[in-house]
Amino acid sequence: MGEIYSTLNQFNPLRLTLARELRGFQKKELAEKLDVTPSAITQFEGGGVRPNKETLVKLSWALGVPINFFKHKANDIKPIPTDICHFRSLRSSSQQERRRVLAAGTLLVELVQFLEEHVEFPSEDVSEIAVRTHPQKLGEIEKFAVKVREQWKLGKGPIKNMVDLLESHGVLIFIIPGHSARL
């Protein structure tokens, strides 16, 4: 019972939004599961109102997360913004589907931050190249690819195993299940 009261006192509305989007629910759908109004969900997510203990328990069950998931954490991260991501086709995937994947990505960032406190990963050396170059157009992207090949001493032939190559340069690879191939 202490966990519920602790979470109520430290309720983080952004984590509710994150959990809802991760499960692919619209506010109306979640409201129906909890037997509250969609405006109540909006108020919870906006931080204007905190859920009571019964609603908090229902949120936990409906979203499949532990009650303390909704608690402010010292290293709380911000959701990944849509504008820094690339999706194959914006027209063929729903905004809800994109938000679901971004929510999963946000939780993966949180997981990696936790793991970095306990595990020594290889140093990542992709961002430095990308930040300096930041390719936008097709010609710039091709020049960037050549630059990366040169810096990593890859030669001009095919790359045998792209995942192994990226992991050897400190990139963590994750598969986010449950989305369509068109995304």
C-alpha positions as CSV (number, residue, x, y, z in Angstrom):
1,M,0.0,0.0,0.0
2,G,3.0,2.3,0.7
3,E,4.0,2.0,-3.0
4,I,0.7,3.3,-4.1
5,Y,0.8,6.4,-1.9
6,S,4.4,7.0,-2.8
7,T,3.6,6.8,-6.5
8,L,0.5,9.1,-6.1
9,N,2.7,11.7,-4.4
10,Q,5.4,11.4,-7.1
11,F,3.0,10.8,-10.1
12,N,4.7,11.7,-13.4
13,P,2.1,12.5,-16.0
14,L,4.6,12.0,-18.9
15,R,5.1,8.4,-17.9
16,L,1.3,7.9,-18.2
17,T,1.4,9.2,-21.7
18,L,4.4,7.1,-22.5
19,A,2.7,3.9,-21.2
20,R,-0.6,4.7,-23.1
21,E,1.3,5.3,-26.3
22,L,3.4,2.2,-25.8
23,R,0.2,0.1,-25.6
24,G,-1.2,1.9,-28.7
25,F,-4.3,3.3,-26.8
26,Q,-6.0,6.6,-27.6
27,K,-7.2,8.5,-24.7
28,K,-10.8,7.5,-25.3
29,E,-9.9,3.8,-25.4
30,L,-8.0,4.0,-22.1
31,A,-10.8,6.0,-20.5
32,E,-13.3,3.3,-21.5
33,K,-11.1,0.6,-19.9
34,L,-10.9,2.7,-16.6
35,D,-14.6,3.8,-16.7
36,V,-13.5,7.5,-16.6
37,T,-14.0,10.2,-19.2
38,P,-11.4,11.0,-21.9
39,S,-11.0,14.4,-20.3
40,A,-10.0,12.7,-17.1
41,I,-7.1,11.0,-19.0
42,T,-6.2,14.4,-20.6
43,Q,-6.1,16.0,-17.1
44,F,-4.0,13.1,-15.7
45,E,-1.5,13.4,-18.6
46,G,-1.5,17.2,-18.4
47,G,-0.6,17.1,-14.7
48,G,-3.6,19.2,-13.7
49,V,-5.1,16.3,-11.7
50,R,-3.6,13.2,-10.2
51,P,-5.5,9.9,-10.3
52,N,-6.8,8.5,-7.0
53,K,-5.5,5.2,-5.8
54,E,-8.2,3.1,-7.4
55,T,-7.6,4.7,-10.7
56,L,-3.9,4.3,-10.4
57,V,-4.3,0.6,-9.8
58,K,-6.6,0.4,-12.9
59,L,-4.1,2.3,-15.0
60,S,-1.4,-0.2,-13.9
61,W,-3.6,-3.1,-14.9
62,A,-4.9,-1.6,-18.2
63,L,-1.5,-0.5,-19.4
64,G,0.4,-3.6,-18.1
65,V,3.0,-1.7,-16.1
66,P,3.8,-1.8,-12.4
67,I,2.4,1.0,-10.3
68,N,5.8,2.5,-9.6
69,F,6.3,3.0,-13.4
70,F,4.2,6.2,-13.0
71,K,6.6,7.6,-10.4
72,H,9.0,10.4,-11.1
73,K,12.5,9.0,-11.4
74,A,15.8,10.8,-10.8
75,N,16.9,10.2,-14.4
76,D,13.5,10.6,-16.1
77,I,14.1,11.0,-19.8
78,K,12.1,13.0,-22.3
79,P,10.1,11.2,-25.0
80,I,11.8,10.9,-28.3
81,P,10.5,13.7,-30.6
82,T,9.0,12.6,-33.9
83,D,10.9,15.2,-35.9
84,I,14.3,13.6,-35.2
85,C,13.2,10.2,-36.5
86,H,12.8,8.8,-40.0
87,F,9.9,6.6,-40.9
88,R,9.7,4.8,-44.2
89,S,6.3,6.3,-45.1
90,L,4.3,8.7,-43.1
91,R,1.2,8.1,-45.3
92,S,1.2,4.3,-44.9
93,S,1.6,4.3,-41.1
94,S,-0.7,5.8,-38.5
95,Q,0.4,8.5,-36.1
96,Q,-0.6,6.1,-33.3
97,E,1.7,3.4,-34.7
98,R,4.6,5.9,-34.9
99,R,3.9,7.1,-31.3
100,R,3.9,3.5,-30.1
101,V,7.4,2.9,-31.6
102,L,8.7,6.2,-30.2
103,A,7.4,5.3,-26.8
104,A,9.2,1.9,-27.0
105,G,12.3,3.7,-28.1
106,T,12.1,6.1,-25.2
107,L,11.9,3.2,-22.8
108,L,14.9,1.6,-24.5
109,V,16.9,4.8,-23.9
110,E,15.9,4.5,-20.3
111,L,17.0,0.9,-20.2
112,V,20.4,1.7,-21.8
113,Q,21.0,4.5,-19.3
114,F,20.4,2.1,-16.5
115,L,22.6,-0.6,-18.1
116,E,25.4,1.9,-18.7
117,E,25.6,2.4,-14.9
118,H,26.5,-1.3,-14.6
119,V,28.0,-2.5,-17.9
120,E,31.0,-1.2,-19.9
121,F,29.8,-0.9,-23.5
122,P,32.2,-0.3,-26.4
123,S,32.6,3.4,-27.0
124,E,30.2,4.7,-29.6
125,D,31.9,6.4,-32.6
126,V,29.1,7.0,-35.0
127,S,27.5,10.2,-33.6
128,E,30.8,12.1,-33.9
129,I,30.9,11.5,-37.6
130,A,27.2,12.2,-38.1
131,V,27.2,15.4,-36.1
132,R,30.1,16.8,-38.0
133,T,28.6,15.8,-41.4
134,H,24.8,15.8,-40.8
135,P,23.9,14.7,-44.3
136,Q,20.5,15.7,-45.7
137,K,20.5,15.3,-49.4
138,L,21.2,12.2,-51.5
139,G,24.7,13.5,-52.6
140,E,25.6,14.4,-49.1
141,I,24.5,11.0,-47.8
142,E,26.7,9.2,-50.4
143,K,29.7,11.4,-49.4
144,F,28.9,10.6,-45.7
145,A,28.9,6.9,-46.5
146,V,32.2,7.1,-48.3
147,K,33.6,9.0,-45.3
148,V,32.4,6.4,-42.8
149,R,33.9,3.6,-45.0
150,E,37.2,5.4,-45.0
151,Q,37.3,6.2,-41.3
152,W,36.3,2.6,-40.4
153,K,38.7,1.1,-43.0
154,L,35.9,-0.9,-44.7
155,G,37.0,-0.7,-48.3
156,K,34.5,-0.6,-51.2
157,G,33.1,-4.1,-51.1
158,P,30.0,-5.4,-49.5
159,I,29.7,-5.4,-45.7
160,K,29.4,-9.0,-44.5
161,N,27.4,-8.4,-41.3
162,M,26.0,-4.9,-40.8
163,V,24.8,-5.6,-37.2
164,D,28.2,-6.9,-36.1
165,L,29.9,-3.9,-37.7
166,L,27.6,-1.4,-36.0
167,E,27.9,-3.2,-32.6
168,S,31.7,-3.1,-32.9
169,H,31.4,0.6,-33.2
170,G,29.3,1.0,-30.1
171,V,25.8,1.0,-31.6
172,L,23.2,-0.9,-29.6
173,I,20.7,-2.7,-31.9
174,F,17.2,-3.3,-30.8
175,I,14.2,-4.9,-32.5
176,I,10.9,-3.3,-31.5
177,P,8.2,-5.9,-32.2
178,G,4.6,-5.3,-33.0
179,H,4.7,-2.7,-35.7
180,S,4.0,-3.1,-39.4
181,A,6.8,-3.4,-42.0
182,R,5.5,-0.3,-43.7
183,L,6.7,1.8,-40.7
